[in-house]
Amino acid sequence: MNGHSDLSPQAKLAQNRANLEQLWSAAVAPQPGLGVPTKADPKKDYRRSMAALITRWRLGLLAWLTAGDSPKVRQRLTPQGWRWQGFDPWDGQCQTFETEAELRAWLEARYGR
């Protein structure tokens, strides 16, 4: 027997409710070392998001600066639509092209094969 067979439906419901309330209170109780749950602090959220943004920017800048002397290529959305952009780190020249074929021609002219 499972212990529930002797109980009336109301008693089973009351017991289930008591079990659920006990589980719920254990789930939302403060955990040791985590502090008491409080409302979100907008200042802390802002600081965290700004710190994450600065970290991403720093990592991106570091990757860009340490990528070597190979040309950089990317696609950018401009008011006129998607454009290809090529950057030559040797002379700091940046060119924008309407098509990938134009970009490839620029790269081949500068670097050859």
Sequence and secondary structure as in RCSB ss.txt:
>XXXX:A:sequence
MNGHSDLSPQAKLAQNRANLEQLWSAAVAPQPGLGVPTKADPKKDYRRSMAALITRWRLGLLAWLTAGDSPKVRQ
RLTPQGWRWQGFDPWDGQCQTFETEAELRAWLEARYGR
>XXXX:A:secstr
  S TTS HHHHHHHHHHHHHHHHHHHHS  TTT       HHHHHHHHHHHHHHHHHHHHHHHHTS SS EEEE
EEETTEEEEEEEETTTTEEEEESSHHHHHHHHHHHH  
